[in-house]
Amino acid sequence: MRGAGSTPESALLVGDSAIDLHTARAAGSRCCIARYGFGRVTLTSAQLSADEWSVDEASALPAVFDAFSRGVG
């Protein structure tokens, strides 16, 4: 993030594994779990914090990006 001139607060990690979720949390970034990806993580909404998302298909990502850019969790 530093190399790109970004901060954890302004970054959104999109991943498909529990490691991706833990990485985002450790970095202080927000996360969107793609449940359709290679890692195919099955998480319940109770396992995600209010400012984390999960999607079941790529077409749902633009709405997540929009909510993230507006600061909505």
Buried (B, 14 or more C-beta within 10 A) or exposed (E): BEEEEEEBEEBBBBBBBBEBBEBBBEBEBBBBBBBBBEBEBEEEEEEBEEBBBBBEEEEBBEEBEEBBEEEEE
